[in-house]
Amino acid sequence: MTDSDVAVVGFAQAPNVRATSGTTNGVEMLVPVFEELLSGTGMRTEDVGFWCSGSSDYLAGRAFSFIAAIDAIGAFPPINESHVEMDAAWALYEAWVKIRTGEVDTALVYGFGKSSAGELRRVLAMQLDPYFAAPLWPDSVGVAGLQARLGLESGAFAEQDMAEVAARSRADAEHNPHAQLSGRVLVAELLARPYLADPLRAHDCAPITDGASAVLLASAGRARELRERPAWITGVEHRIESAELGGRDLTASPSTADAGRAAGADGVELAELHAPFTHQELLLRDALGLDGSVRINPSGGALCGNPMFAAGLTRIGEAARRVWSGEAGKVLAHATSGPALQQNLVCVMEG
């Protein structure tokens, strides 16, 4: 390892639940998450060189909600802090750059979202093109349904394939104590259920979830002090596509494919994919060239708990856990933001 290398050395998350009684600034969720993360690595608040968060004022329904969330860290000592108005996986990218430049040797990244606070499917319309699409207030599940319909009619996948993704995810989530949904269910039973937004059924869509997660990064000089087998970030890249839904092919994800190639995604043994809809997992697997030998979403993935602005960061933490345990030597984590897989980040880690 070189001095500029960075590793994931800690991860903690709040339980994924349908609703919490806490405020939209996430403090109630974040305090126990920070405590678990720091105590698990033997660090204190003042030992963290940089803090970076991901959240959304639109979701919280208040201005500068991330400032209020800093109450979970404490007023003293002063901290070095930043924020991104999107999934905290992109906050992790900023923190990774911060460590690579040599400014700090540790960084704590966190994301939070109280999706139950408002009409999530309407709030997410704010991610769309502000001139032509957002003023129409299209439903986020309806937009995903358009993408799924195009995929079905192109022959890229079938409803059976979508149901198999849901069934596998629910079964895998039985081993995840933080999952919101879990349990074994037959594919035939899923296919017999009514449509929510044709061709999507309820099991094809991630549930509305309140939750938070946090990841600790460390430089090469600190990583082995904090974790016996760090998950070294060997590649991380993010790409973006047009915000105009009619300006791109919704049945493919070239930004994911490009990010995967740049990050060195070949040869991974396990992948945590941020796919809020079953058909999106199928599109992502194709874009990344993941065949049947790669284990997909052993945590259950976003289909079993999708805290907004934290679910992508959670994929990185869940993948890193498999490296720490020795279960896998090379893993991939993916995060998405925006409608219909508009923005995509790929992070590759090795033991």
BALOBA-1460 file (C-alpha; in Angstrom, 3 decimals):
// residues 351
<rec num="1" residu="m" x="0.000" y="0.000" z="0.000"/>
<rec num="2" residu="t" x="1.131" y="3.550" z="-0.699"/>
<rec num="3" residu="d" x="0.721" y="6.506" z="1.650"/>
<rec num="4" residu="s" x="-2.190" y="7.835" z="-0.425"/>
<rec num="5" residu="d" x="-4.251" y="4.624" z="-0.260"/>
<rec num="6" residu="v" x="-7.554" y="4.723" z="1.616"/>
<rec num="7" residu="a" x="-9.488" y="1.933" z="3.332"/>
<rec num="8" residu="v" x="-12.950" y="1.443" z="4.809"/>
<rec num="9" residu="v" x="-12.370" y="0.488" z="8.445"/>
<rec num="10" residu="g" x="-15.761" y="0.991" z="10.092"/>
<rec num="11" residu="f" x="-19.475" y="0.786" z="9.357"/>
<rec num="12" residu="a" x="-22.674" y="1.155" z="11.361"/>
<rec num="13" residu="q" x="-26.314" y="1.705" z="10.483"/>
<rec num="14" residu="a" x="-29.633" y="2.397" z="12.130"/>
<rec num="15" residu="p" x="-32.458" y="-0.121" z="11.813"/>
<rec num="16" residu="n" x="-34.390" y="0.326" z="8.573"/>
<rec num="17" residu="v" x="-37.983" y="1.036" z="9.599"/>
<rec num="18" residu="r" x="-41.164" y="2.310" z="7.956"/>
<rec num="19" residu="a" x="-41.353" y="5.365" z="10.219"/>
<rec num="20" residu="t" x="-39.676" y="6.906" z="13.241"/>
<rec num="21" residu="s" x="-40.941" y="9.436" z="15.741"/>
<rec num="22" residu="g" x="-37.767" y="11.523" z="15.518"/>
<rec num="23" residu="t" x="-37.229" y="14.833" z="13.763"/>
<rec num="24" residu="t" x="-36.270" y="15.182" z="10.103"/>
<rec num="25" residu="n" x="-32.724" y="16.325" z="10.964"/>
<rec num="26" residu="g" x="-31.768" y="12.743" z="11.800"/>
<rec num="27" residu="v" x="-30.138" y="13.483" z="15.165"/>
<rec num="28" residu="e" x="-32.035" y="10.749" z="17.004"/>
<rec num="29" residu="m" x="-30.963" y="8.170" z="14.429"/>
<rec num="30" residu="l" x="-27.383" y="9.386" z="14.110"/>
<rec num="31" residu="v" x="-26.346" y="9.535" z="17.782"/>
<rec num="32" residu="p" x="-26.423" y="5.734" z="18.354"/>
<rec num="33" residu="v" x="-24.923" y="5.117" z="14.894"/>
<rec num="34" residu="f" x="-21.931" y="7.356" z="15.647"/>
<rec num="35" residu="e" x="-21.529" y="5.765" z="19.077"/>
<rec num="36" residu="e" x="-21.485" y="2.260" z="17.605"/>
<rec num="37" residu="l" x="-19.082" y="3.208" z="14.825"/>
<rec num="38" residu="l" x="-16.560" y="5.053" z="16.990"/>
<rec num="39" residu="s" x="-16.619" y="2.600" z="19.900"/>
<rec num="40" residu="g" x="-16.119" y="-0.263" z="17.466"/>
<rec num="41" residu="t" x="-12.859" y="1.258" z="16.241"/>
<rec num="42" residu="g" x="-11.675" y="2.669" z="19.572"/>
<rec num="43" residu="m" x="-11.903" y="6.261" z="18.338"/>
<rec num="44" residu="r" x="-13.388" y="9.398" z="19.850"/>
<rec num="45" residu="t" x="-15.173" y="12.274" z="18.121"/>
<rec num="46" residu="e" x="-12.097" y="14.489" z="18.363"/>
<rec num="47" residu="d" x="-9.981" y="11.828" z="16.604"/>
<rec num="48" residu="v" x="-11.912" y="12.182" z="13.315"/>
<rec num="49" residu="g" x="-10.110" y="14.448" z="10.857"/>
<rec num="50" residu="f" x="-13.034" y="15.167" z="8.520"/>
<rec num="51" residu="w" x="-16.817" y="14.702" z="8.576"/>
<rec num="52" residu="c" x="-18.938" y="14.593" z="5.421"/>
<rec num="53" residu="s" x="-22.669" y="13.954" z="5.135"/>
<rec num="54" residu="g" x="-25.318" y="13.272" z="2.536"/>
<rec num="55" residu="s" x="-28.968" y="14.306" z="2.926"/>
<rec num="56" residu="s" x="-31.640" y="16.462" z="1.292"/>
<rec num="57" residu="d" x="-33.413" y="19.609" z="2.413"/>
<rec num="58" residu="y" x="-36.316" y="18.720" z="0.099"/>
<rec num="59" residu="l" x="-36.826" y="15.437" z="1.958"/>
<rec num="60" residu="a" x="-36.397" y="17.044" z="5.387"/>
<rec num="61" residu="g" x="-38.695" y="19.930" z="4.525"/>
<rec num="62" residu="r" x="-36.325" y="22.471" z="6.034"/>
<rec num="63" residu="a" x="-33.380" y="24.595" z="4.949"/>
<rec num="64" residu="f" x="-29.854" y="23.548" z="5.954"/>
<rec num="65" residu="s" x="-31.076" y="20.340" z="7.610"/>
<rec num="66" residu="f" x="-27.541" y="18.981" z="7.557"/>
<rec num="67" residu="i" x="-26.458" y="21.793" z="9.894"/>
<rec num="68" residu="a" x="-29.065" y="20.706" z="12.431"/>
<rec num="69" residu="a" x="-27.812" y="17.120" z="12.086"/>
<rec num="70" residu="i" x="-24.383" y="18.203" z="13.365"/>
<rec num="71" residu="d" x="-25.984" y="18.326" z="16.832"/>
<rec num="72" residu="a" x="-25.444" y="14.548" z="16.781"/>
<rec num="73" residu="i" x="-21.673" y="15.168" z="16.672"/>
<rec num="74" residu="g" x="-21.566" y="17.849" z="19.343"/>
<rec num="75" residu="a" x="-20.691" y="21.524" z="19.551"/>
<rec num="76" residu="f" x="-17.189" y="21.006" z="20.905"/>
<rec num="77" residu="p" x="-14.488" y="20.474" z="19.848"/>
<rec num="78" residu="p" x="-14.956" y="22.249" z="16.470"/>
<rec num="79" residu="i" x="-14.989" y="19.914" z="13.471"/>
<rec num="80" residu="n" x="-13.886" y="19.985" z="9.829"/>
<rec num="81" residu="e" x="-17.134" y="19.294" z="7.965"/>
<rec num="82" residu="s" x="-18.736" y="19.205" z="4.491"/>
<rec num="83" residu="h" x="-21.972" y="18.025" z="2.880"/>
<rec num="84" residu="v" x="-23.466" y="16.807" z="-0.398"/>
<rec num="85" residu="e" x="-27.124" y="17.172" z="-1.365"/>
<rec num="86" residu="m" x="-27.408" y="13.575" z="-2.553"/>
<rec num="87" residu="d" x="-26.706" y="10.037" z="-1.386"/>
<rec num="88" residu="a" x="-23.845" y="9.878" z="1.107"/>
<rec num="89" residu="a" x="-21.902" y="7.575" z="-1.230"/>
<rec num="90" residu="w" x="-20.920" y="10.806" z="-2.982"/>
<rec num="91" residu="a" x="-19.921" y="12.247" z="0.404"/>
<rec num="92" residu="l" x="-17.626" y="9.226" z="0.715"/>
<rec num="93" residu="y" x="-16.059" y="10.167" z="-2.614"/>
<rec num="94" residu="e" x="-15.361" y="13.664" z="-1.280"/>
<rec num="95" residu="a" x="-13.867" y="12.230" z="1.917"/>
<rec num="96" residu="w" x="-11.741" y="9.783" z="-0.124"/>
<rec num="97" residu="v" x="-10.313" y="12.736" z="-2.067"/>
<rec num="98" residu="k" x="-9.669" y="14.606" z="1.200"/>
<rec num="99" residu="i" x="-7.563" y="11.745" z="2.559"/>
<rec num="100" residu="r" x="-5.785" y="11.187" z="-0.761"/>
<rec num="101" residu="t" x="-4.601" y="14.814" z="-0.748"/>
<rec num="102" residu="g" x="-2.978" y="14.256" z="2.657"/>
<rec num="103" residu="e" x="-5.105" y="16.868" z="4.456"/>
<rec num="104" residu="v" x="-6.469" y="14.324" z="6.969"/>
<rec num="105" residu="d" x="-5.870" y="10.685" z="7.830"/>
<rec num="106" residu="t" x="-9.394" y="9.738" z="8.952"/>
<rec num="107" residu="a" x="-12.881" y="10.700" z="7.782"/>
<rec num="108" residu="l" x="-16.364" y="9.807" z="8.980"/>
<rec num="109" residu="v" x="-19.063" y="9.794" z="6.300"/>
<rec num="110" residu="y" x="-22.756" y="9.579" z="7.116"/>
<rec num="111" residu="g" x="-26.138" y="9.801" z="5.425"/>
<rec num="112" residu="f" x="-29.671" y="10.007" z="6.755"/>
<rec num="113" residu="g" x="-33.242" y="10.342" z="5.576"/>
<rec num="114" residu="k" x="-36.713" y="10.374" z="7.107"/>
<rec num="115" residu="s" x="-38.673" y="9.272" z="4.066"/>
<rec num="116" residu="s" x="-41.893" y="8.908" z="6.055"/>
<rec num="117" residu="a" x="-42.076" y="12.654" z="6.744"/>
<rec num="118" residu="g" x="-43.834" y="13.594" z="3.497"/>
<rec num="119" residu="e" x="-44.989" y="12.263" z="0.135"/>
<rec num="120" residu="l" x="-41.761" y="10.617" z="-1.007"/>
<rec num="121" residu="r" x="-42.924" y="9.757" z="-4.515"/>
<rec num="122" residu="r" x="-43.804" y="13.427" z="-5.055"/>
<rec num="123" residu="v" x="-40.675" y="14.823" z="-3.382"/>
<rec num="124" residu="l" x="-38.455" y="12.786" z="-5.707"/>
<rec num="125" residu="a" x="-39.915" y="14.640" z="-8.691"/>
<rec num="126" residu="m" x="-37.617" y="17.497" z="-7.616"/>
<rec num="127" residu="q" x="-34.710" y="15.446" z="-9.015"/>
<rec num="128" residu="l" x="-36.096" y="15.748" z="-12.529"/>
<rec num="129" residu="d" x="-35.342" y="18.314" z="-15.212"/>
<rec num="130" residu="p" x="-36.655" y="21.578" z="-13.689"/>
<rec num="131" residu="y" x="-37.981" y="23.043" z="-16.948"/>
<rec num="132" residu="f" x="-39.912" y="20.275" z="-18.667"/>
<rec num="133" residu="a" x="-40.356" y="17.273" z="-16.340"/>
<rec num="134" residu="a" x="-40.473" y="18.465" z="-12.714"/>
<rec num="135" residu="p" x="-43.364" y="20.931" z="-13.262"/>
<rec num="136" residu="l" x="-45.510" y="17.964" z="-14.291"/>
<rec num="137" residu="w" x="-44.840" y="16.307" z="-10.890"/>
<rec num="138" residu="p" x="-44.431" y="12.786" z="-12.302"/>
<rec num="139" residu="d" x="-44.580" y="10.041" z="-9.712"/>
<rec num="140" residu="s" x="-41.163" y="8.441" z="-9.044"/>
<rec num="141" residu="v" x="-42.610" y="4.917" z="-9.129"/>
<rec num="142" residu="g" x="-44.386" y="5.766" z="-12.383"/>
<rec num="143" residu="v" x="-41.100" y="6.930" z="-13.926"/>
<rec num="144" residu="a" x="-39.500" y="3.635" z="-12.874"/>
<rec num="145" residu="g" x="-42.490" y="1.838" z="-14.356"/>
<rec num="146" residu="l" x="-41.814" y="3.470" z="-17.728"/>
<rec num="147" residu="q" x="-38.237" y="2.185" z="-17.548"/>
<rec num="148" residu="a" x="-39.394" y="-1.318" z="-16.612"/>
<rec num="149" residu="r" x="-41.952" y="-1.367" z="-19.448"/>
<rec num="150" residu="l" x="-39.283" y="-0.394" z="-21.980"/>
<rec num="151" residu="g" x="-37.032" y="-3.167" z="-20.669"/>
<rec num="152" residu="l" x="-39.784" y="-5.764" z="-20.876"/>
<rec num="153" residu="e" x="-40.785" y="-4.802" z="-24.400"/>
<rec num="154" residu="s" x="-37.156" y="-4.807" z="-25.567"/>
<rec num="155" residu="g" x="-36.723" y="-8.356" z="-24.256"/>
<rec num="156" residu="a" x="-33.965" y="-7.349" z="-21.840"/>
<rec num="157" residu="f" x="-35.758" y="-9.179" z="-19.013"/>
<rec num="158" residu="a" x="-39.139" y="-10.649" z="-18.068"/>
<rec num="159" residu="e" x="-41.493" y="-10.209" z="-15.127"/>
<rec num="160" residu="q" x="-40.327" y="-13.630" z="-13.920"/>
<rec num="161" residu="d" x="-36.768" y="-12.298" z="-13.697"/>
<rec num="162" residu="m" x="-37.970" y="-9.296" z="-11.679"/>
<rec num="163" residu="a" x="-39.872" y="-11.502" z="-9.249"/>
<rec num="164" residu="e" x="-36.827" y="-13.742" z="-8.793"/>
<rec num="165" residu="v" x="-34.784" y="-10.697" z="-7.752"/>
<rec num="166" residu="a" x="-37.398" y="-9.787" z="-5.136"/>
<rec num="167" residu="a" x="-37.644" y="-13.340" z="-3.785"/>
<rec num="168" residu="r" x="-33.872" y="-13.730" z="-3.493"/>
<rec num="169" residu="s" x="-33.495" y="-10.329" z="-1.812"/>
<rec num="170" residu="r" x="-36.158" y="-11.086" z="0.809"/>
<rec num="171" residu="a" x="-34.548" y="-14.467" z="1.552"/>
<rec num="172" residu="d" x="-31.060" y="-12.980" z="1.936"/>
<rec num="173" residu="a" x="-32.387" y="-10.215" z="4.200"/>
<rec num="174" residu="e" x="-33.330" y="-12.836" z="6.810"/>
<rec num="175" residu="h" x="-29.679" y="-12.697" z="7.891"/>
<rec num="176" residu="n" x="-29.622" y="-8.892" z="8.125"/>
<rec num="177" residu="p" x="-30.843" y="-7.634" z="11.531"/>
<rec num="178" residu="h" x="-31.257" y="-4.102" z="10.120"/>
<rec num="179" residu="a" x="-33.521" y="-5.095" z="7.218"/>
<rec num="180" residu="q" x="-37.009" y="-3.657" z="7.006"/>
<rec num="181" residu="l" x="-38.443" y="-6.493" z="4.878"/>
<rec num="182" residu="s" x="-37.376" y="-10.129" z="4.906"/>
<rec num="183" residu="g" x="-38.763" y="-13.629" z="4.578"/>
<rec num="184" residu="r" x="-38.991" y="-16.371" z="2.016"/>
<rec num="185" residu="v" x="-41.674" y="-16.088" z="-0.620"/>
<rec num="186" residu="l" x="-42.414" y="-18.040" z="-3.799"/>
<rec num="187" residu="v" x="-41.904" y="-16.378" z="-7.170"/>
<rec num="188" residu="a" x="-45.285" y="-17.661" z="-8.351"/>
<rec num="189" residu="e" x="-46.939" y="-15.990" z="-5.357"/>
<rec num="190" residu="l" x="-45.279" y="-12.673" z="-6.183"/>
<rec num="191" residu="l" x="-46.388" y="-12.825" z="-9.816"/>
<rec num="192" residu="a" x="-49.989" y="-13.396" z="-8.719"/>
<rec num="193" residu="r" x="-50.094" y="-10.095" z="-6.820"/>
<rec num="194" residu="p" x="-51.710" y="-6.961" z="-8.342"/>
<rec num="195" residu="y" x="-49.780" y="-4.190" z="-10.059"/>
<rec num="196" residu="l" x="-48.846" y="-1.022" z="-8.204"/>
<rec num="197" residu="a" x="-47.737" y="0.907" z="-11.300"/>
<rec num="198" residu="d" x="-47.917" y="-1.445" z="-14.273"/>
<rec num="199" residu="p" x="-45.629" y="-3.369" z="-14.784"/>
<rec num="200" residu="l" x="-44.344" y="-2.861" z="-11.219"/>
<rec num="201" residu="r" x="-45.853" y="-4.697" z="-8.262"/>
<rec num="202" residu="a" x="-45.230" y="-3.687" z="-4.647"/>
<rec num="203" residu="h" x="-42.376" y="-6.195" z="-4.274"/>
<rec num="204" residu="d" x="-40.648" y="-4.639" z="-7.309"/>
<rec num="205" residu="c" x="-40.269" y="-1.338" z="-5.425"/>
<rec num="206" residu="a" x="-38.105" y="-0.470" z="-2.442"/>
<rec num="207" residu="p" x="-40.131" y="0.322" z="0.681"/>
<rec num="208" residu="i" x="-40.395" y="3.782" z="2.210"/>
<rec num="209" residu="t" x="-37.699" y="3.718" z="4.880"/>
<rec num="210" residu="d" x="-36.388" y="5.898" z="7.685"/>
<rec num="211" residu="g" x="-32.728" y="5.224" z="8.437"/>
<rec num="212" residu="a" x="-29.120" y="6.298" z="8.548"/>
<rec num="213" residu="s" x="-25.658" y="4.829" z="8.087"/>
<rec num="214" residu="a" x="-22.047" y="5.844" z="8.637"/>
<rec num="215" residu="v" x="-18.683" y="4.689" z="7.286"/>
<rec num="216" residu="l" x="-15.199" y="5.383" z="8.638"/>
<rec num="217" residu="l" x="-12.311" y="5.858" z="6.198"/>
<rec num="218" residu="a" x="-8.618" y="5.843" z="7.080"/>
<rec num="219" residu="s" x="-5.317" y="6.440" z="5.326"/>
<rec num="220" residu="a" x="-2.733" y="3.713" z="4.834"/>
<rec num="221" residu="g" x="-0.884" y="4.951" z="7.912"/>
<rec num="222" residu="r" x="-3.942" y="4.565" z="10.162"/>
<rec num="223" residu="a" x="-6.023" y="1.787" z="8.615"/>
<rec num="224" residu="r" x="-4.234" y="-1.200" z="10.176"/>
<rec num="225" residu="e" x="-4.369" y="0.452" z="13.585"/>
<rec num="226" residu="l" x="-8.157" y="0.493" z="13.340"/>
<rec num="227" residu="r" x="-8.965" y="-2.720" z="11.469"/>
<rec num="228" residu="e" x="-7.004" y="-5.983" z="11.211"/>
<rec num="229" residu="r" x="-8.171" y="-6.583" z="7.632"/>
<rec num="230" residu="p" x="-9.105" y="-3.204" z="6.090"/>
<rec num="231" residu="a" x="-11.189" y="-3.000" z="2.921"/>
<rec num="232" residu="w" x="-8.834" y="-1.054" z="0.641"/>
<rec num="233" residu="i" x="-10.520" y="1.147" z="-1.946"/>
<rec num="234" residu="t" x="-8.717" y="0.152" z="-5.140"/>
<rec num="235" residu="g" x="-11.043" y="2.069" z="-7.450"/>
<rec num="236" residu="v" x="-13.897" y="4.535" z="-7.172"/>
<rec num="237" residu="e" x="-15.599" y="6.479" z="-9.967"/>
<rec num="238" residu="h" x="-18.927" y="8.153" z="-10.626"/>
<rec num="239" residu="r" x="-20.588" y="9.190" z="-13.891"/>
<rec num="240" residu="i" x="-23.775" y="11.005" z="-14.864"/>
<rec num="241" residu="e" x="-26.255" y="10.839" z="-17.719"/>
<rec num="242" residu="s" x="-28.774" y="13.298" z="-19.118"/>
<rec num="243" residu="a" x="-31.523" y="14.497" z="-16.794"/>
<rec num="244" residu="e" x="-33.840" y="14.421" z="-19.815"/>
<rec num="245" residu="l" x="-35.629" y="11.064" z="-19.644"/>
<rec num="246" residu="g" x="-36.271" y="11.136" z="-23.400"/>
<rec num="247" residu="g" x="-32.642" y="11.943" z="-24.112"/>
<rec num="248" residu="r" x="-31.179" y="8.581" z="-23.102"/>
<rec num="249" residu="d" x="-31.807" y="4.862" z="-23.446"/>
<rec num="250" residu="l" x="-33.575" y="3.861" z="-20.226"/>
<rec num="251" residu="t" x="-32.971" y="0.153" z="-20.905"/>
<rec num="252" residu="a" x="-29.209" y="0.519" z="-20.405"/>
<rec num="253" residu="s" x="-26.899" y="2.209" z="-17.920"/>
<rec num="254" residu="p" x="-23.771" y="3.386" z="-19.760"/>
<rec num="255" residu="s" x="-22.741" y="5.602" z="-16.827"/>
<rec num="256" residu="t" x="-22.599" y="2.525" z="-14.585"/>
<rec num="257" residu="a" x="-20.646" y="0.611" z="-17.212"/>
<rec num="258" residu="d" x="-18.146" y="3.467" z="-17.606"/>
<rec num="259" residu="a" x="-17.759" y="3.915" z="-13.848"/>
<rec num="260" residu="g" x="-17.274" y="0.169" z="-13.415"/>
<rec num="261" residu="r" x="-14.523" y="0.010" z="-16.019"/>
<rec num="262" residu="a" x="-12.760" y="3.039" z="-14.521"/>
<rec num="263" residu="a" x="-12.961" y="1.563" z="-11.016"/>
<rec num="264" residu="g" x="-11.665" y="-1.870" z="-12.071"/>
<rec num="265" residu="a" x="-14.821" y="-3.889" z="-11.518"/>
<rec num="266" residu="d" x="-13.601" y="-7.028" z="-13.277"/>
<rec num="267" residu="g" x="-13.029" y="-10.108" z="-11.141"/>
<rec num="268" residu="v" x="-15.221" y="-9.133" z="-8.182"/>
<rec num="269" residu="e" x="-16.667" y="-11.944" z="-6.084"/>
<rec num="270" residu="l" x="-19.526" y="-10.041" z="-4.486"/>
<rec num="271" residu="a" x="-21.527" y="-6.924" z="-5.347"/>
<rec num="272" residu="e" x="-23.858" y="-4.706" z="-3.337"/>
<rec num="273" residu="l" x="-26.018" y="-2.898" z="-5.893"/>
<rec num="274" residu="h" x="-28.184" y="0.100" z="-5.010"/>
<rec num="275" residu="a" x="-31.251" y="-0.914" z="-6.999"/>
<rec num="276" residu="p" x="-34.503" y="0.543" z="-5.625"/>
<rec num="277" residu="f" x="-36.471" y="-1.462" z="-8.212"/>
<rec num="278" residu="t" x="-36.080" y="-5.102" z="-9.237"/>
<rec num="279" residu="h" x="-35.596" y="-4.343" z="-12.926"/>
<rec num="280" residu="q" x="-32.812" y="-1.878" z="-12.080"/>
<rec num="281" residu="e" x="-30.764" y="-4.665" z="-10.493"/>
<rec num="282" residu="l" x="-31.045" y="-6.567" z="-13.775"/>
<rec num="283" residu="l" x="-29.898" y="-3.500" z="-15.745"/>
<rec num="284" residu="l" x="-26.993" y="-2.900" z="-13.351"/>
<rec num="285" residu="r" x="-25.819" y="-6.506" z="-13.483"/>
<rec num="286" residu="d" x="-25.724" y="-6.279" z="-17.265"/>
<rec num="287" residu="a" x="-23.928" y="-2.912" z="-17.254"/>
<rec num="288" residu="l" x="-21.251" y="-4.188" z="-14.877"/>
<rec num="289" residu="g" x="-20.876" y="-7.574" z="-16.566"/>
<rec num="290" residu="l" x="-21.721" y="-9.513" z="-13.388"/>
<rec num="291" residu="d" x="-22.368" y="-13.162" z="-14.171"/>
<rec num="292" residu="g" x="-23.821" y="-15.954" z="-12.052"/>
<rec num="293" residu="s" x="-20.566" y="-16.458" z="-10.159"/>
<rec num="294" residu="v" x="-20.900" y="-13.058" z="-8.451"/>
<rec num="295" residu="r" x="-23.034" y="-12.983" z="-5.315"/>
<rec num="296" residu="i" x="-25.473" y="-10.058" z="-5.511"/>
<rec num="297" residu="n" x="-26.795" y="-8.147" z="-2.478"/>
<rec num="298" residu="p" x="-26.241" y="-10.681" z="0.317"/>
<rec num="299" residu="s" x="-27.614" y="-8.021" z="2.686"/>
<rec num="300" residu="g" x="-30.945" y="-7.980" z="0.862"/>
<rec num="301" residu="g" x="-30.164" y="-4.659" z="-0.798"/>
<rec num="302" residu="a" x="-32.336" y="-1.574" z="-1.116"/>
<rec num="303" residu="l" x="-35.429" y="-3.685" z="-1.865"/>
<rec num="304" residu="c" x="-35.424" y="-4.677" z="1.820"/>
<rec num="305" residu="g" x="-34.682" y="-1.230" z="3.249"/>
<rec num="306" residu="n" x="-34.078" y="1.985" z="1.326"/>
<rec num="307" residu="p" x="-33.271" y="4.945" z="3.607"/>
<rec num="308" residu="m" x="-33.034" y="7.894" z="1.243"/>
<rec num="309" residu="f" x="-29.550" y="9.453" z="0.989"/>
<rec num="310" residu="a" x="-28.034" y="6.613" z="3.044"/>
<rec num="311" residu="a" x="-28.841" y="3.459" z="1.039"/>
<rec num="312" residu="g" x="-25.942" y="3.938" z="-1.410"/>
<rec num="313" residu="l" x="-23.453" y="4.474" z="1.422"/>
<rec num="314" residu="t" x="-24.882" y="1.391" z="3.114"/>
<rec num="315" residu="r" x="-23.993" y="-0.666" z="0.052"/>
<rec num="316" residu="i" x="-20.345" y="0.356" z="0.518"/>
<rec num="317" residu="g" x="-20.432" y="-0.533" z="4.202"/>
<rec num="318" residu="e" x="-22.121" y="-3.886" z="3.592"/>
<rec num="319" residu="a" x="-19.597" y="-4.816" z="0.902"/>
<rec num="320" residu="a" x="-16.686" y="-3.769" z="3.131"/>
<rec num="321" residu="r" x="-17.973" y="-6.047" z="5.905"/>
<rec num="322" residu="r" x="-17.504" y="-9.052" z="3.598"/>
<rec num="323" residu="v" x="-13.858" y="-8.108" z="3.121"/>
<rec num="324" residu="w" x="-13.243" y="-7.658" z="6.862"/>
<rec num="325" residu="s" x="-14.686" y="-11.097" z="7.576"/>
<rec num="326" residu="g" x="-12.611" y="-12.759" z="4.852"/>
<rec num="327" residu="e" x="-15.773" y="-13.877" z="3.053"/>
<rec num="328" residu="a" x="-14.591" y="-12.138" z="-0.139"/>
<rec num="329" residu="g" x="-11.291" y="-10.808" z="-1.422"/>
<rec num="330" residu="k" x="-12.591" y="-8.323" z="-3.996"/>
<rec num="331" residu="v" x="-16.000" y="-6.663" z="-3.793"/>
<rec num="332" residu="l" x="-17.985" y="-3.979" z="-5.573"/>
<rec num="333" residu="a" x="-20.434" y="-1.444" z="-4.167"/>
<rec num="334" residu="h" x="-22.746" y="0.673" z="-6.301"/>
<rec num="335" residu="a" x="-24.828" y="3.746" z="-5.510"/>
<rec num="336" residu="t" x="-27.350" y="5.606" z="-7.626"/>
<rec num="337" residu="s" x="-29.033" y="8.988" z="-7.448"/>
<rec num="338" residu="g" x="-31.623" y="10.704" z="-9.618"/>
<rec num="339" residu="p" x="-34.429" y="9.168" z="-11.698"/>
<rec num="340" residu="a" x="-34.061" y="5.892" z="-13.607"/>
<rec num="341" residu="l" x="-30.356" y="5.339" z="-12.750"/>
<rec num="342" residu="q" x="-29.302" y="8.814" z="-13.880"/>
<rec num="343" residu="q" x="-26.164" y="9.113" z="-11.698"/>
<rec num="344" residu="n" x="-24.064" y="6.124" z="-10.686"/>
<rec num="345" residu="l" x="-21.041" y="5.526" z="-8.474"/>
<rec num="346" residu="v" x="-18.950" y="2.353" z="-8.320"/>
<rec num="347" residu="c" x="-16.514" y="1.596" z="-5.489"/>
<rec num="348" residu="v" x="-14.228" y="-1.464" z="-5.658"/>
<rec num="349" residu="m" x="-12.560" y="-2.750" z="-2.489"/>
<rec num="350" residu="e" x="-10.033" y="-5.490" z="-1.790"/>
<rec num="351" residu="g" x="-8.641" y="-7.195" z="1.286"/>
